[in-house]
């Protein structure tokens, strides 16, 4: 079912772009309800963002998979509450070739991620552990794209994702209004092709789409 608007279960418009099926929207609602249920014990998202959870977190996360719609296998690093990892898994839930890997060092959050995948009927694997360790010993096959949101500086993200990007994976990172400084700093040590997309949630923020990432020779 094609939609020109994304609505929540109360019929409120949360986004006016995209192609989201009713089944996907139902899964997203289940996920949002789980986040709110676990929030008091886990502090999964900033309390100040709870009233705007659909825009600040769900719609913002939808932009990852929309950035690389051809990508089938994703690795979301530092997944936290699952934005965007679980959202990506939900959008790809009906694709038999798709799979989302989520790396999260916090054991309680890793447990929440497993619950979210199970309850929404989405395909994914939660890898509990530090990103560096999990990525170094990766044995779960080819990766098409890497995502991260509100995790670290661009320089650090390149380092963390290098085991995947040096094998050809693309990357999409959510960045705030200071994105240009981070890009400039990263060019000292890294080469890459970059496409900037204005965030659909905040016009001062960017979705940074990277390909052909490589460390510069020292």
N, C-alpha and C positions, 0 to 999 in steps of 0.2 A: 504493500500500500504506500503510494507516494504521498508525502506530506510537504506542504510549504511552511508548516509551523511545527515546532516541537512543543508539545503540551505536557504538563504533569497530570497526575491523577485527578486534580481538582479542576482541570480544564484551563489552567493558566498558561499563557504563552511564555515559554522560556527561551525560545529561539525561533527565528523566522526563516532560517535557511536549512538546507540539507535534505536528505532523503532518508527518513527514519520510519520503519514499519511499526505497526501497532504492537507486534510481538516484542520488538526491540524496546519500545517505550515501556512496556509492561516489565521487562527485565530491569530496565533502568530504575523504575519505581521501586521494585523489590530491593535493589541495591541501595538506593537512597534511604529507604526505610531501615535497612540493616545498619547503615552508617549512623543514623540518628539513634537507633536502639543501643548500639555499642558505644556511642559517644561519651556518656557519663563515666564509663569505666576506663575507656581507652584514650580519650581526648584525640580522636582521629583527625579532626580538622579544627582550625581556629574557631573558638566559640562565636566570635564576631561575624563569621561568615555563614553561620547556620541559617539565618533567614534568607540568604541568597544562594543556598547550596546548589540549586539547579543552574544558575548562571555562572557563579564563581568557580564551581568545581565540575559539574557535569558537562555543560556546554563547552567550557574551556578545554576539557579533556577530549571531547568529540573531535576537536581540531587535529589531534595527533593522527588518528587513522584517516581522516579526510586529507591530510597532507600527503600521505603515501597510500592511496587506495589499492594499489597493486600489491603491496606487501602482504605476505601471508603469515610469516613467522616473525613475531616481535619479541624483543627483550625490553622490559621496563625496569630500569635500575632505580633502586631506592624507592620502592613502590609505596611504602607508607600505607595509607588508607585505600590505595588502589586507583588513585587519580594520576595518570590516565590508564594504568594497566587493566583494571577491571572493566572500565568503560570500553577500551579497545576490544577486550574479550567478548563483551556483550554485543558490540556491533558486528563482530565476526563469528558469532555463535553458530550461525547456520551455514557457514562455509566449511565443508569437510576437509579442506586443505589447510585451514588456518589454525594457529596455536599461539598463545601468548605466554611467555615466561616472565615471571615476576621475581626479582631479587630483593629480599628484605631481611635485614639483620635482626630486627626486633621480633622476638619469638611470638609475642602476643599479637602483634600486627600481622605476622605471617599466618597465625591461626585465623584471624579475621579474614584475610584474603582467601584462604581455602574455603571458609564458610560462604563468602560472597560468590565465589565461582560455583560452588555446589548449589546454592539456593537460586541462582539465576540461570542455571543450566548452561554455563559458558565453559569453553574449553581453555584450560590453562594449567600451568605448573608453577607452584610456589617453591622458590629455592631459598631456604633460610640460611643466612650467612652474610658475611661481608662481601661487597661487590667484587673487590679485588680477588678474593679467594675463589668465589664461584666462577668468575669470568676466566681466571687463569686455568682452572681445571674443567672448562666447559666440554661436555661430551654429549650434548643434546641436539647436535646437528646444525644445519645451516640457519643463519639468522638474516632476515631481509632488512629489518629496521630496528633501531634502538630509540627508546623514548625516555625522557626524564622531565620532571616538573618540580620546580621549587626545591631543588636538591643541592646544587653547588655551582661554583663559577664555571664558565665555559671551558677554561683551561683544565680544570679538574674533571669535567665531564668528558673531555677528549681522552684524558688519561684512563678514566674508568671504562670507557667504551672501546678502547683501542683493540682489545682482543677480538671484538666483533667487526669493527670498522675496517681493520686491516685485511679482513677476509672479504670485504666488499659491501658490508652492511651500510645502509644509509642511517642518518640520525635526524631526529626532530626534537628540539629542545624549546620549552616555553621560557621566554625571558621578558623581564619588565622593562621599564623606560630607560634603564641604564645599559641596554643591550649593546649599543655601539661601542662603548668603552670595553666591554668584555670581548667583543669581536676583535677590536684593535689589539688588545693585549694577547689574544690567542694567536694572532698571525706571527708573532715572534718565534713561536716554536712549532706551529702547525700550518700545513698547507691544506686547502679545502676549496670546494665549490659551494657557494652559499646562495640560497634563495630566501629572501625575507618576505613574510606575509604578515600583514597587519592583523592583530588579534581581533576576532569577532566579538570578544568580551570587553576588551579595553584597547582603544585606538592608540594608546601610548606604548602598548606592549607588542611583542612580535613572536610569531612562530618562526624559528630559525631552522631551515631545512638544509642539512649538510650531506654532501656526497664526496667521494674521492678524498677522504680524510687521510692524511699521512703526517708523521712526525718529520720535521725538518732535520737535515744532517747538521750536527754541531761542528 
